């Protein structure tokens, strides 16, 4: 092999090592993907009974501090408890109806109301958008309990979602039925509440009641 050929080979090897080093550095500096959903442990899943600081820390830790130092998660917890718990904020009211108009000061407009249903195995979603309190129907209710099934955070929209499931009827008993907000033996009933910040405060920005064939 001539001296020129050996020199060319050494040059190619050096370029390859540089490329590998750059690729490794890029991979090391790539941001860690944000987890899509938080499934709370049993001791934190009931917002009425859980230690509020532990719940807030679990949410903030799961998304690697994406909410920032002034995350107002304590205010978010208080708002969710207002919907889900008794006046003391420490007792779960169970699966119950919440009149939306009683909480107009906690709404961030535009407010979306999304209804999801499964017909012949196909999921259909209908979205209504309300731009002010004047557009809300005279009677508009949603159902929640103190137990949160999952929490999701959309970093792009800066939106925090919490999903509440209706309790399943005990084996051998008859469910209360979807018409009253409960679940039957063959259905899974849930409500997802969506929250976005306005002037540093978390407010209700969306409601999605869901009836699915199974959980």
VOPAGU-2260 file (C-alpha; in pm, 1 decimal, decimal comma):
REM VOPAGU-2260
SITE   aa  ch    i         X         Y         Z
SITE  UNK   A    0       0,0       0,0       0,0
SITE  UNK   A    1     143,0     335,6    -100,7
SITE  UNK   A    2     204,8     619,2     147,8
SITE  UNK   A    3     -74,3     823,3     -16,3
SITE  UNK   A    4    -324,4     540,3      24,7
SITE  UNK   A    5    -233,8     491,3     391,9
SITE  UNK   A    6    -273,3     864,8     451,3
SITE  UNK   A    7    -618,6     862,0     288,2
SITE  UNK   A    8    -731,4     567,0     501,6
SITE  UNK   A    9    -616,7     740,6     821,1
SITE  UNK   A   10    -811,8    1050,6     715,4
SITE  UNK   A   11   -1131,5     850,4     660,6
SITE  UNK   A   12   -1093,5     679,0    1000,1
SITE  UNK   A   13   -1049,0    1014,9    1172,8
SITE  UNK   A   14   -1361,8    1153,7    1005,0
SITE  UNK   A   15   -1559,3     844,7    1108,9
SITE  UNK   A   16   -1451,1     885,3    1472,9
SITE  UNK   A   17   -1551,6    1252,0    1466,6
SITE  UNK   A   18   -1892,9    1161,8    1325,4
SITE  UNK   A   19   -1946,8     897,7    1595,1
SITE  UNK   A   20   -1846,4    1144,8    1865,1
SITE  UNK   A   21   -2086,6    1408,7    1731,8
SITE  UNK   A   22   -2367,1    1153,8    1712,3
SITE  UNK   A   23   -2308,1    1042,9    2070,6
SITE  UNK   A   24   -2302,7    1401,7    2194,5
SITE  UNK   A   25   -2629,0    1476,7    2013,9
SITE  UNK   A   26   -2791,6    1171,7    2170,3
SITE  UNK   A   27   -2664,5    1265,7    2515,3
SITE  UNK   A   28   -2801,6    1619,0    2487,0
SITE  UNK   A   29   -3138,0    1517,1    2339,3
SITE  UNK   A   30   -3426,9    1605,3    2573,6
SITE  UNK   A   31   -3592,1    1318,7    2757,9
SITE  UNK   A   32   -3945,7    1264,2    2619,5
SITE  UNK   A   33   -4213,4    1382,7    2859,2
SITE  UNK   A   34   -4417,9    1093,9    3005,5
SITE  UNK   A   35   -4767,9    1093,1    2864,0
SITE  UNK   A   36   -4970,0     989,9    3168,8
SITE  UNK   A   37   -4935,1     962,8    3544,3
SITE  UNK   A   38   -5110,0     672,9    3717,0
SITE  UNK   A   39   -5120,5     755,9    4085,2
SITE  UNK   A   40   -5039,4     502,9    4358,5
SITE  UNK   A   41   -5324,4     398,6    4586,1
SITE  UNK   A   42   -5232,2     640,5    4863,5
SITE  UNK   A   43   -5250,2     939,1    4626,2
SITE  UNK   A   44   -5533,0     838,5    4390,3
SITE  UNK   A   45   -5808,2     990,2    4604,7
SITE  UNK   A   46   -5762,4    1366,3    4596,0
SITE  UNK   A   47   -5983,0    1411,4    4904,1
SITE  UNK   A   48   -5781,9    1177,6    5124,3
SITE  UNK   A   49   -5428,8    1208,5    4983,1
SITE  UNK   A   50   -5159,1    1427,2    5132,1
SITE  UNK   A   51   -5182,5    1736,2    4906,8
SITE  UNK   A   52   -4809,2    1812,0    4913,7
SITE  UNK   A   53   -4721,8    1452,5    4821,9
SITE  UNK   A   54   -4973,1    1461,5    4535,1
SITE  UNK   A   55   -4832,8    1789,1    4399,7
SITE  UNK   A   56   -4475,4    1662,6    4425,8
SITE  UNK   A   57   -4568,0    1343,2    4238,9
SITE  UNK   A   58   -4719,5    1545,6    3953,4
SITE  UNK   A   59   -4427,6    1788,3    3931,3
SITE  UNK   A   60   -4168,0    1508,5    3953,6
SITE  UNK   A   61   -4338,2    1300,0    3684,4
SITE  UNK   A   62   -4302,6    1582,8    3432,1
SITE  UNK   A   63   -3952,3    1676,0    3546,8
SITE  UNK   A   64   -4047,2    2020,0    3679,3
SITE  UNK   A   65   -4207,6    2126,0    3348,8
SITE  UNK   A   66   -4455,1    2345,6    3537,9
SITE  UNK   A   67   -4181,8    2577,5    3665,7
SITE  UNK   A   68   -4121,7    2714,0    4017,1
SITE  UNK   A   69   -4458,3    2892,0    4031,9
SITE  UNK   A   70   -4664,3    2593,5    3921,5
SITE  UNK   A   71   -4969,5    2673,7    4140,9
SITE  UNK   A   72   -5032,3    2299,9    4177,2
SITE  UNK   A   73   -5153,2    2367,3    4531,9
SITE  UNK   A   74   -5428,2    2587,8    4386,7
SITE  UNK   A   75   -5507,0    2318,7    4125,2
SITE  UNK   A   76   -5545,8    2062,0    4403,2
SITE  UNK   A   77   -5780,7    2291,2    4594,2
SITE  UNK   A   78   -5992,2    2347,7    4282,6
SITE  UNK   A   79   -6023,3    1974,2    4213,0
SITE  UNK   A   80   -6118,8    1916,7    4575,5
SITE  UNK   A   81   -6388,6    2181,4    4542,3
SITE  UNK   A   82   -6553,0    1968,1    4271,5
SITE  UNK   A   83   -6485,7    1628,0    4426,5
SITE  UNK   A   84   -6498,5    1651,8    4805,1
SITE  UNK   A   85   -6715,7    1781,7    5085,6
SITE  UNK   A   86   -6676,9    2135,6    5224,3
SITE  UNK   A   87   -6385,8    2029,8    5443,3
SITE  UNK   A   88   -6203,1    1898,0    5136,1
SITE  UNK   A   89   -6116,3    1574,1    5314,1
SITE  UNK   A   90   -6414,1    1344,8    5245,9
SITE  UNK   A   91   -6490,9    1189,7    4909,9
SITE  UNK   A   92   -6854,0    1250,5    4808,5
SITE  UNK   A   93   -6848,7     948,6    4576,2
SITE  UNK   A   94   -6974,0     962,0    4218,8
SITE  UNK   A   95   -7191,4    1274,0    4220,2
SITE  UNK   A   96   -7335,3    1543,5    3997,6
SITE  UNK   A   97   -7169,6    1888,1    3986,6
SITE  UNK   A   98   -7370,4    2186,5    3853,9
SITE  UNK   A   99   -7127,8    2376,3    3632,6
SITE  UNK   A  100   -7303,1    2711,8    3669,4
SITE  UNK   A  101   -7231,1    2704,1    4043,1
SITE  UNK   A  102   -6861,4    2734,4    3956,2
SITE  UNK   A  103   -6864,2    3001,2    3685,2
SITE  UNK   A  104   -6576,9    3187,6    3852,8
SITE  UNK   A  105   -6357,7    2876,5    3809,4
SITE  UNK   A  106   -6406,4    2856,1    3429,8
SITE  UNK   A  107   -6151,7    2962,4    3168,6
SITE  UNK   A  108   -6313,7    3049,2    2837,5
SITE  UNK   A  109   -6335,8    2919,0    2575,8
SITE  UNK   A  110   -6470,6    2611,0    2752,4
SITE  UNK   A  111   -6501,8    2288,1    2553,6
SITE  UNK   A  112   -6756,5    2015,4    2619,2
SITE  UNK   A  113   -6663,4    1690,1    2445,4
SITE  UNK   A  114   -6900,3    1395,4    2427,4
SITE  UNK   A  115   -6756,2    1058,9    2327,6
SITE  UNK   A  116   -6959,6     753,5    2244,6
SITE  UNK   A  117   -6889,2     418,9    2081,2
SITE  UNK   A  118   -7136,2     305,5    1816,8
SITE  UNK   A  119   -7083,9     -31,2    1646,9
SITE  UNK   A  120   -6722,9     -34,2    1762,4
SITE  UNK   A  121   -6648,2     314,2    1625,8
SITE  UNK   A  122   -6569,2     608,5    1852,5
SITE  UNK   A  123   -6745,6     936,2    1778,3
SITE  UNK   A  124   -6657,3    1266,3    1941,8
SITE  UNK   A  125   -6871,6    1579,9    1938,3
SITE  UNK   A  126   -6717,7    1903,1    2066,4
SITE  UNK   A  127   -6912,5    2209,0    2175,8
SITE  UNK   A  128   -6731,7    2532,3    2255,0
SITE  UNK   A  129   -6866,8    2800,4    2487,8
SITE  UNK   A  130   -6701,6    3141,8    2470,3
SITE  UNK   A  131   -6876,6    3304,3    2765,6
SITE  UNK   A  132   -7109,1    3226,8    3057,0
SITE  UNK   A  133   -7399,0    3366,0    2853,5
SITE  UNK   A  134   -7361,5    3075,8    2608,2
SITE  UNK   A  135   -7383,7    2803,2    2873,3
SITE  UNK   A  136   -7713,9    2611,6    2886,7
SITE  UNK   A  137   -7935,6    2694,7    3187,2
SITE  UNK   A  138   -7861,0    2348,4    3326,1
SITE  UNK   A  139   -7528,2    2183,6    3254,6
SITE  UNK   A  140   -7382,2    1924,0    3491,0
SITE  UNK   A  141   -7091,8    1682,8    3503,8
SITE  UNK   A  142   -7011,6    1384,4    3727,1
SITE  UNK   A  143   -6694,6    1326,7    3930,8
SITE  UNK   A  144   -6570,3    1155,4    4245,4
SITE  UNK   A  145   -6259,1    1200,2    4455,2
SITE  UNK   A  146   -6074,9     916,7    4284,1
SITE  UNK   A  147   -5848,6    1011,4    3993,1
SITE  UNK   A  148   -5770,8     733,6    3746,1
SITE  UNK   A  149   -5498,9     917,5    3553,5
SITE  UNK   A  150   -5344,3    1260,9    3501,1
SITE  UNK   A  151   -5209,0    1386,8    3169,9
SITE  UNK   A  152   -5017,4    1702,7    3083,3
SITE  UNK   A  153   -5000,7    1856,3    2735,2
SITE  UNK   A  154   -4682,2    2062,7    2741,0
SITE  UNK   A  155   -4759,7    2234,5    2411,0
SITE  UNK   A  156   -5104,6    2350,0    2523,4
SITE  UNK   A  157   -4994,9    2375,8    2889,5
SITE  UNK   A  158   -5307,5    2182,6    2980,6
SITE  UNK   A  159   -5349,8    1948,7    3275,7
SITE  UNK   A  160   -5613,2    1672,8    3248,4
SITE  UNK   A  161   -5752,2    1455,9    3527,4
SITE  UNK   A  162   -5977,5    1156,7    3457,3
SITE  UNK   A  163   -6230,2    1034,4    3714,4
SITE  UNK   A  164   -6396,5     693,7    3683,1
SITE  UNK   A  165   -6740,3     601,8    3814,9
SITE  UNK   A  166   -6720,6     309,3    4058,8
SITE  UNK   A  167   -6803,2     -26,1    3907,9
SITE  UNK   A  168   -7110,2    -201,9    4054,2
SITE  UNK   A  169   -7032,7    -495,8    4278,1
SITE  UNK   A  170   -7067,9    -842,2    4120,9
SITE  UNK   A  171   -7427,6    -959,9    4127,3
SITE  UNK   A  172   -7569,1    -610,1    4177,2
SITE  UNK   A  173   -7739,6    -384,8    3930,6
SITE  UNK   A  174   -7555,4     -65,7    3829,2
SITE  UNK   A  175   -7716,5     273,4    3857,6
SITE  UNK   A  176   -7701,3     324,2    3481,6
SITE  UNK   A  177   -7537,0     581,1    3255,7
SITE  UNK   A  178   -7843,0     802,8    3261,5
SITE  UNK   A  179   -7773,7     877,5    3628,4
SITE  UNK   A  180   -7400,2     907,2    3580,6
SITE  UNK   A  181   -7313,5     559,4    3706,3
SITE  UNK   A  182   -7178,1     256,2    3526,6
SITE  UNK   A  183   -7350,1     -69,6    3440,4
SITE  UNK   A  184   -7189,4    -413,0    3433,7
SITE  UNK   A  185   -7101,0    -373,1    3065,3
SITE  UNK   A  186   -7001,1      -6,0    3055,2
SITE  UNK   A  187   -6721,8     214,6    3181,2
SITE  UNK   A  188   -6824,0     570,6    3270,3
SITE  UNK   A  189   -6569,3     846,1    3328,4
SITE  UNK   A  190   -6526,6    1222,2    3323,4
SITE  UNK   A  191   -6209,4    1401,8    3219,1
SITE  UNK   A  192   -6165,1    1755,8    3346,9
SITE  UNK   A  193   -5919,4    1979,4    3162,0
SITE  UNK   A  194   -5742,6    2273,9    3324,7
SITE  UNK   A  195   -5538,8    2561,3    3185,3
SITE  UNK   A  196   -5376,3    2854,6    3358,4
SITE  UNK   A  197   -5494,5    3213,8    3336,9
SITE  UNK   A  198   -5306,1    3488,1    3520,9
SITE  UNK   A  199   -5122,0    3217,9    3714,9
SITE  UNK   A  200   -5437,6    3033,2    3825,6
SITE  UNK   A  201   -5556,1    2692,1    3707,6
SITE  UNK   A  202   -5913,2    2711,6    3577,6
SITE  UNK   A  203   -6151,1    2460,1    3424,0
SITE  UNK   A  204   -6119,0    2474,3    3043,5
SITE  UNK   A  205   -6278,7    2150,9    2925,1
SITE  UNK   A  206   -6511,5    1868,7    3026,2
SITE  UNK   A  207   -6527,0    1527,5    2860,1
SITE  UNK   A  208   -6782,5    1276,1    2989,4
SITE  UNK   A  209   -6715,9     932,7    2840,4
SITE  UNK   A  210   -6910,6     609,5    2812,4
SITE  UNK   A  211   -6695,5     324,0    2687,5
SITE  UNK   A  212   -6789,3     -41,9    2631,5
SITE  UNK   A  213   -6521,0    -147,3    2883,3
SITE  UNK   A  214   -6254,6       3,7    3110,9
